[in-house]
Amino acid sequence: MHLSGIIVLIFVPLHIKTFKYGPFYSNTNGEMRDLHRLVLEIFQSPGYVAWYVLCMVVIGFHLWHGFSSAFESLGFAHRKIITRTGHVLAVTIAGGFSLLPLVIFFCKGAL
């Protein structure tokens, strides 16, 4: 959990910096943010896609343990429904966020 926590701590500010405070693009109305264009540009880089998917896997493992552990700290120890909910949540979040860069990278021509 310590290593995954450190990776999450590095990933979140980098993610926010890239996608929240990223570049402005010129158009007919002046300069504006274009998140669609930014996402398509960022996820063309194999290194960034690998980093992003790796971080999503780490975040998935972090949530896999952390969700049920948080409830255990509150006194709800060994509840199967909480553990299973945490597992479903971890796979859904990590898998869903990993899917976007993989689809963009491997389906370049289709987009």
Secondary structure as the mmCIF struct_conf table of DSSP 4:
data_model
#
loop_
_struct_conf.conf_type_id
_struct_conf.id
_struct_conf.beg_label_comp_id
_struct_conf.beg_label_asym_id
_struct_conf.beg_label_seq_id
_struct_conf.end_label_comp_id
_struct_conf.end_label_asym_id
_struct_conf.end_label_seq_id
HELX_RH_AL_P HELX_RH_AL_P1 HIS A 2 PHE A 19
TURN_TY1_P TURN_TY1_P1 LYS A 20 LYS A 20
BEND BEND1 TYR A 21 TYR A 21
STRN STRN1 TYR A 25 ASN A 27
TURN_TY1_P TURN_TY1_P2 THR A 28 ASN A 29
STRN STRN2 GLY A 30 MET A 32
HELX_RH_AL_P HELX_RH_AL_P2 LEU A 35 ILE A 42
TURN_TY1_P TURN_TY1_P3 PHE A 43 GLN A 44
HELX_RH_AL_P HELX_RH_AL_P3 PRO A 46 SER A 73
TURN_TY1_P TURN_TY1_P4 LEU A 74 GLY A 75
TURN_TY1_P TURN_TY1_P5 ALA A 77 HIS A 78
HELX_RH_AL_P HELX_RH_AL_P4 LYS A 80 PHE A 106
TURN_TY1_P TURN_TY1_P6 CYS A 107 CYS A 107
HELX_RH_3T_P HELX_RH_3T_P1 LYS A 108 ALA A 110
#
